[in-house]
Amino acid sequence: MEISAGDTAWMLISTALVLFMTPGLAFFYGGMVRAKNFLGMLMQNFFAMGLLAILWVAIGFTLAFGNYGDGGWIGSFEYAGLSGVGQQAVTLGAGSWVADGAGLALTIPFVLFAAYQMTFAIITPALITGSSADRFKFKAYALFIAVWLVVVYAPVAHWVFGGGWLAKMGALDFAGGAVVHINAGAAALALVLVLGRRKGWPGELMHPHGLPWTLIGTGILWFGWAGFNAGSALAANGLAAQAILNTFIAASAAMMGWLVVEVIKDGKPTTLGAAPGAVAGLVAITLRRLRQRLVADHHRLRHRRGLLPGDQPEVQAQVRRLARRGRRAPRRRPPGLHPARPVRRQGRQQRRRRRRALRRRHGAAGRSGHRLDRGARLLVRRVDRARQGHRPRDRPARLARGRVRGPRPQPARRDRL
């Protein structure tokens, strides 16, 4: 296969555009964190551009695209250190199941294909930094993305991009919907569950410090996503033109939809809503092709096995039995309340009125006239929990009675001589 000058020029531009998305992602995340973590967020994303590029050249590319089209779990070491990756155009997976033995015929230099896939490998771990913002040390972050690239990203890329077992089953990933977005989303969720919440949250306010940076990052991501989706065609053809139009329309529609929902809900649009709305549209259009193929395969398999509800009435009967079994049991009356009085949960306004009545009954001390001593607070809590169906625990009578405290005595002021 000869090298196409037009395809090579477009893929050179697409490679630069996708790499430019990583600084845009740093600004997008950095504007939404607090000021003290802004520089750390920028450094994490820029550091990923350096470390992950080296790992991709050394071992990542060969694990993802080595032994192309084998239908397996991980690639070989034939391209370790980019050995055998030159300036010529090659055909990957010739003689395998890919394209009925024809393989993937590239019209661009093989080294350019490796560089383009390297930009995907860089931005995917960088996407995870949004889930670890404010609570991940830099050394731990560096170790995590290095291990994750080799252990998680490279095998998953081989499953789909490299003709592995998922691609052999029919999974179609045009622009990284599974390898990039679903993969990074699952890793981000796991990281959130392991790290836990931020220190001081939710008691401490954590407003974004610089939304202009978020908008700048959104613009860079919107601009670079053209190379992300349209560049995945690996050629300058009609498929790339259709992909770039779909990308821009999806981002615009998602941003406008988000703003309309904000106006309906809160009465006004916000900057913090417009930026994630546009990015959500870009992600959604990347996942659309993968979702269409998987849904079609899912329905085809269910019909083949006779699992459609219309084909087997016993399936519907089992669903109805499970639905009846899952109904809520009648609510029991809590002990200590009048048996003839119906149990009814109190609303927020009723609880507030009850607390005000107890404050007036037991008295209050202090300058504001609304502070309760410890005994009165326990009594309020005990009555509220009893009215909502909780069994009151036995507490000493002296805590229920309490003692009204007066204002603290002020120290005598000495006159200055």
Secondary structure, 3 states (H helix, E strand, C coil): CCCCHHHHHHHHHHHHHHHHHHHHHHHHHHCCCCHHHHHHHHHHHHHHHHHHHHHHHHHHHHHHHCCCCCCCCCCCCCCHHHCCCCCCCCEECCCCCHHHHCCEECCCCHHHHHHHHHHHHHHHHHHHHHCCCCCCCHHHHHHHHHHHHHHHHHHHHHHHCCCCHHHHHCCCCCCCHHHHHHHHHHHHHHHHHHHCCCCCCCCCCCCCCCHHHHHHHHHHHHHHHHHHHHHHHCCCCHHHHHHHHHHHHHHHHHHHHHHHHHHHHHCCCCHHHHHHHHHHHHHHHHHHHHHHHHHHHHHHHHHHHCCCCCCCHHHHHHHHHHHHHCCCCCCCCCCCCCCCCCCCCCCHHHHHHHHHHHHHHHCCECCCCCECCHHHHHHHHHHHHHHCCCCCCCCCHHHHHCCCCCCCCCCCCCCCC
